[in-house]
Amino acid sequence: MQNKTDTTEIREQHRFDIPSLEKYMKDNLEGFSGGLTVQQFVHGQSNPTFILGDDRNTYVLRKKPPGKLLPSAHAVDREFRIISVLGKKGVPVPRAYLLCMDDSVIGTPFYLMEYVEGRIFRSPFAPEASGNEERKAIYDSMNETLAKIHRVDWAEAGLSDYGKPGNYMERQVDRWTKQYMASQTGKIESMERLIAWLRENIPSHEATSIVHGDYRLENMIIHPHEPRVIAVLDWEISTLGHPLADLAYNCMPYHIPDFNDIKMSLQGRDLSLLGIPSEKDYLGSYCRRAGIESIPSWEFFLAFSIFRLASIVQGVYKRGLDGNASSQNARFYGEYARFLADTGWGLAQKGTEA
């Protein structure tokens, strides 16, 4: 699913019964020849991910982590379901092979899918690209793929129960406000103002599509030699929701400045020199592909995306404090949460002025 060099030995807390898995694969997976090898991917998703191999083929396994979990968390069955459906609708996703909900095999539910060989760019600058023309085409493919996801007829695809159509943004603002308050360590004035503004400015226009929830360049595989998306990864928080929430999250690098060593911002860069489209051009391409004329309440969706990220970072900060993390690490996340809140509130004020 990622570069094979991004793997390591299985972490101690994620070890499982490999002979039991091998037997299960022999009994259920056509073409599996035995002689199973297992490595774990380094880059951490909350669902541990492994690369498996036999004499002829390579597979990827995603499993629930061990231990007591919230009932709705780490739902590997939802991931398996969505990639199974989208693969039949022409969306570039890995092929889904097997879902196993039987804890007795390796201790937790898991699923097996195709290993997709390709490139992963972890920075929005895609520095590994061959040049500005390839970078331009990669961004265009990312844009086209998002519109393709949003155009899938979720009801016709049997996904009417995959989420709750309607009131998505109201529910999201409420959910992430509660998350933030549960991890609050002190007063952040801009965060409180941002929360109040979001509650008062929830858009009245409704739209429902499949949403990925974490749609960014790092979560897709680019063809080894061509500038096109061949697989979108990490569907863990996908649901039915407002497509503009996905689009705004995808566009955050245009709006969040660099912070200390986090150099992920597209602000202040010569985008034409990099081959990266301006936000205006990127949004125009999406509108054309999605069949919409304009993007209403854009500042709201951007401010919400940054608010959600600030809530997540604040949670990391609180967990770090509770776990006696190093003061340097804890201070960094605390400062970053405040920085994001300030950024989101700045966007909200622009929305108010508009």
PyMOL commands that set and color helices and strands:
alter all, ss='L'
color gray80, all
select helices_A, chain A and resi 4-6+12-14+18-28+76-88+103-106+132-151+168-182+189-200+217-219+243-250+252-254+271-274+279-290+298-322+327-353
alter helices_A, ss='H'
color red, helices_A
select strands_A, chain A and resi 7-8+37-41+49-53+58-63+96-100+110-114+209-211+220-222+229-232+239-241
alter strands_A, ss='S'
color yellow, strands_A
deselect
rebuild
show_as cartoon
